[in-house]
Amino acid sequence: MSLIAMIPARMGSVRIPRKNVRYLGGKPLLAHAVDLAVGSGLFDEVWVNTESELLGELGVSHGAMFHKRPERLATGDAKNHDFTYEFLKAHPCDYVVMVNTTSPLVRPGTLAKLVSLVKSGEFDTVLSVVEEQAESFFDESPVNFGLDEKINSQDIKPISKVIWALTAWRSQPFLELYEAGQTPTFGGKLGLFPIPKDESCDLDTPEDWAIAEGMLLARFAVGEEPRYWQDGTLR
Amino acid sequence: MSLIAMIPARMGSVRIPRKNVRYLGGKPLLAHAVDLAVGSGLFDEVWVNTESELLGELGVSHGAMFHKRPERLATGDAKNHDFTYEFLKAHPCDYVVMVNTTSPLVRPGTLAKLVSLVKSGEFDTVLSVVEEQAESFFDESPVNFGLDEKINSQDIKPISKVIWALTAWRSQPFLELYEAGQTPTFGGKLGLFPIPKDESCDLDTPEDWAIAEGMLLARFAVGEEPRYWQDGTLR
């Protein structure tokens, strides 16, 4: 079974300008995804899929290969399934795992679990999700709870929110759906893969960037002892 | 119109032990909520609702008053509406705003907006929510999107996730529903109040604590200049 990692990256990000070359916690954003994929040793090939020579060069300097995407597939309007299709035609494989640079907090163990799930062969599409165990409304109506009682948050059935950190597709159905004029993004048998909340940031706005930076910083503080008000005098 | 802030706090938190006296970003967790409510100047009274003398004292030292909750309403099983009812019977008011210590990142401007909404008198219950603009599943079915197309995240209709950072109830219907044996938590005319994502942490697990710490750290870094890979050589 052949497994390829594809890391999409554009230079023309709008809400966080040039985010893929911007430093986050000591290295450029793109390098987080490349290091994760290359460092895992789980893929036959790791490709950065970009229109930008500079991003290609950055990927190569971290051990990935450079798939040069046509400019027409690198605009702000370009659809994910269009550039993924173009990529899969150029790099035949059984499965492709898209590793998004916008989720730089994914830990190696989480990627390894996703790859295991993909390799089980059970699914055609695997989406990474965060499970939100909170009362939620859609269109002002409750989705996962009733208004007539208050249940403990631990007992609420979760909503699974797709975060696009890691997405896997079986190539064959993806290509077939695409060529039949259908959207392959959620195609075939669909699996949801939960990832931990503290790996789930999705860099979209400058606010998200600040949050991700803080979450990275906090990881280094994990070993610190908590301090308490009036410790030792607790009644 | 009389408006009271109630800050519930227990000493016996389980998943994050003694969290209300634990220091977060330079002051004990409880003090964040008290400073927010007292500092706003928007309330006729600000009360810490706790069984603990120590937490009461901490609240008082930051300018709140101490409502001593009966021990039976301070167990892990105690229901929010039970201790809120006991509180409202002791402190008559038109509206109570519950300010939770588990959301220490709420900014003063956000509290002020919520209070304006409450004072409009339009709602009996106001819940703070975070709007999540992401494809979401419940019970493995899509909630706010279709599987046959991929739309841009900006165009996805949001799911509103309740976070209990700030909750407001009109006293009278709350008391009436409670006394009629019904759950008043979502009672009467319900309003959803969106709060910004970077104020929306909900401290439940040690992982959440690390995230909140990170988000607080990130606030102080906002003025820093971004750095870019190979800056000046961009092609």
Chai-1 contact restraints between the chains, C-beta under 6 A:
chainA,res_idxA,chainB,res_idxB,connection_type,confidence,min_distance_angstrom,max_distance_angstrom,comment,restraint_id
A,R18,B,Y228,contact,1.0,0.0,6.0,A-B,restraint_1
A,V21,B,Y228,contact,1.0,0.0,6.0,A-B,restraint_2
A,V21,B,W229,contact,1.0,0.0,6.0,A-B,restraint_3
A,R22,B,P226,contact,1.0,0.0,6.0,A-B,restraint_4
A,R22,B,Y228,contact,1.0,0.0,6.0,A-B,restraint_5
A,Y23,B,R227,contact,1.0,0.0,6.0,A-B,restraint_6
A,P28,B,W229,contact,1.0,0.0,6.0,A-B,restraint_7
A,E53,B,R235,contact,1.0,0.0,6.0,A-B,restraint_8
A,L54,B,R235,contact,1.0,0.0,6.0,A-B,restraint_9
A,E132,B,K161,contact,1.0,0.0,6.0,A-B,restraint_10
A,A134,B,K161,contact,1.0,0.0,6.0,A-B,restraint_11
A,A134,B,V162,contact,1.0,0.0,6.0,A-B,restraint_12
A,E135,B,V162,contact,1.0,0.0,6.0,A-B,restraint_13
A,S136,B,I159,contact,1.0,0.0,6.0,A-B,restraint_14
A,S136,B,K161,contact,1.0,0.0,6.0,A-B,restraint_15
A,F137,B,S160,contact,1.0,0.0,6.0,A-B,restraint_16
A,F138,B,V143,contact,1.0,0.0,6.0,A-B,restraint_17
A,F138,B,N144,contact,1.0,0.0,6.0,A-B,restraint_18
A,F138,B,I159,contact,1.0,0.0,6.0,A-B,restraint_19
A,V143,B,F138,contact,1.0,0.0,6.0,A-B,restraint_20
A,V143,B,V143,contact,1.0,0.0,6.0,A-B,restraint_21
A,N144,B,F138,contact,1.0,0.0,6.0,A-B,restraint_22
A,L147,B,F186,contact,1.0,0.0,6.0,A-B,restraint_23
A,E149,B,T183,contact,1.0,0.0,6.0,A-B,restraint_24
A,K150,B,T183,contact,1.0,0.0,6.0,A-B,restraint_25
A,K150,B,T185,contact,1.0,0.0,6.0,A-B,restraint_26
A,I159,B,S136,contact,1.0,0.0,6.0,A-B,restraint_27
A,I159,B,F138,contact,1.0,0.0,6.0,A-B,restraint_28
A,S160,B,F137,contact,1.0,0.0,6.0,A-B,restraint_29
A,K161,B,E132,contact,1.0,0.0,6.0,A-B,restraint_30
A,K161,B,A134,contact,1.0,0.0,6.0,A-B,restraint_31
A,K161,B,S136,contact,1.0,0.0,6.0,A-B,restraint_32
A,V162,B,A134,contact,1.0,0.0,6.0,A-B,restraint_33
A,V162,B,E135,contact,1.0,0.0,6.0,A-B,restraint_34
A,T183,B,E149,contact,1.0,0.0,6.0,A-B,restraint_35
A,T183,B,K150,contact,1.0,0.0,6.0,A-B,restraint_36
A,T185,B,K150,contact,1.0,0.0,6.0,A-B,restraint_37
A,F186,B,L147,contact,1.0,0.0,6.0,A-B,restraint_38
A,D198,B,E207,contact,1.0,0.0,6.0,A-B,restraint_39
A,D198,B,I211,contact,1.0,0.0,6.0,A-B,restraint_40
A,E207,B,D198,contact,1.0,0.0,6.0,A-B,restraint_41
A,A210,B,A218,contact,1.0,0.0,6.0,A-B,restraint_42
A,I211,B,D198,contact,1.0,0.0,6.0,A-B,restraint_43
A,I211,B,M215,contact,1.0,0.0,6.0,A-B,restraint_44
A,E213,B,A218,contact,1.0,0.0,6.0,A-B,restraint_45
A,G214,B,G214,contact,1.0,0.0,6.0,A-B,restraint_46
A,G214,B,M215,contact,1.0,0.0,6.0,A-B,restraint_47
A,G214,B,L217,contact,1.0,0.0,6.0,A-B,restraint_48
A,G214,B,A218,contact,1.0,0.0,6.0,A-B,restraint_49
A,M215,B,I211,contact,1.0,0.0,6.0,A-B,restraint_50
A,M215,B,G214,contact,1.0,0.0,6.0,A-B,restraint_51
A,L217,B,G214,contact,1.0,0.0,6.0,A-B,restraint_52
A,L217,B,L217,contact,1.0,0.0,6.0,A-B,restraint_53
A,A218,B,A210,contact,1.0,0.0,6.0,A-B,restraint_54
A,A218,B,E213,contact,1.0,0.0,6.0,A-B,restraint_55
A,A218,B,G214,contact,1.0,0.0,6.0,A-B,restraint_56
A,P226,B,R22,contact,1.0,0.0,6.0,A-B,restraint_57
A,R227,B,Y23,contact,1.0,0.0,6.0,A-B,restraint_58
A,Y228,B,R18,contact,1.0,0.0,6.0,A-B,restraint_59
A,Y228,B,V21,contact,1.0,0.0,6.0,A-B,restraint_60
A,Y228,B,R22,contact,1.0,0.0,6.0,A-B,restraint_61
A,W229,B,V21,contact,1.0,0.0,6.0,A-B,restraint_62
A,W229,B,P28,contact,1.0,0.0,6.0,A-B,restraint_63
A,W229,B,L58,contact,1.0,0.0,6.0,A-B,restraint_64
A,R235,B,E53,contact,1.0,0.0,6.0,A-B,restraint_65
A,R235,B,L54,contact,1.0,0.0,6.0,A-B,restraint_66
